[in-house]
Amino acid sequence: SSDLHESFQDGGILVISAFDGIASLRVALDALHANVSGYVSIEKDPAARRVVETHFPSTIFEEDICLITPDRVREWAALFPNCKCVLLGGGPPTQGRSFWNAGCPNMCQKFCELRCWVTETFSWCPTFSLLEGVSSMSLEDRQEYSKVFGILPYEVDSKQISLCRRPRLWWFNWEITKKEGYLIYPPETSHSSDYGAIVLEAPILPSTFIKPGWKLTNPEGAFATFCTAQPSKTPRFKPSGLAKCTHRDLQAWKSDRHRFPPFQYNYSNGVIHKKHGWRMLTIEEKESIMGFPIGFTSQAWNKTQRSNRPQDFDDCRMSLLGNAWHVGVVAALCQPLLCAQGFVPSRTMQEVMNLLRPGNAPDLAGRLL
């Protein structure tokens, strides 16, 4: 078995995930059957860390990117001397610059500093980087990311490979070429304000992701981007999409403690049942639609906390998912890199998505019941 352990360590990928959340990057790599020799998760939120530890017990946890030093990177290198490449991922928080950690004002620069240390330290193998940001980030922020990272981003949405929208910008330093299910539109200029687009396409079977007996109210459209739960007794200041809400939408919003923006309660953003009427998606359905195994976030709190505060626990799980990367998109972006590096066979977009289908992956608990 020691031989097996050695060969596993030898050819593997070391994954370092900054602002890791619930380990979307690791879930994607596992679904693609990539050989991961080590996983470093940099994440402050104890609930997110608990989820990751449940599924990936050998994870090396770091609490704060601002506390990581070149010495710490050298310690990682000593643990994984035989890795074949390093994949550094991260989605720095961009909302509200004033709220950034005062001791560490620019998270994007911090990520790129870490990238330099990792590249220098792991001198025997290539370092690849994947940086994510919300599509709605300001032009100023986007240009800064591109200047600091030295690459222009591509906008990718999950809406043509899954039941939900999730428009995001991705910066990555490897090549993605046209393949079945991948449409690529490179940036037209090299200016820091420019960006390209990748359109991913794979057929979706809605019944795979929704509880039996329920149907989409809007079979043509995708669900609005899943966001964090922020319940409050009274509506928050300038809630999003209020003007387009009907009286019915507003009632649904109010009865759900205003925990999501009002537009999330549109009739078209739910599912319907002959007997039970309309509802929003459950946490298990959202997990499944985002490419996670069903019940993936169910260990975010301990048993006592879960049973004492079930509503707060559901809010916590919704927020973990609201902050996560879409596993299907991450898998689609990483697939060409893993293939070029000899870790996985060549695959079409459809083949990538087949690996993520509920009940299909070997470690899933099965379909929704």
Disulfide bonds with the S-S distance in Angstrom:
Cys66-Cys104 2.15
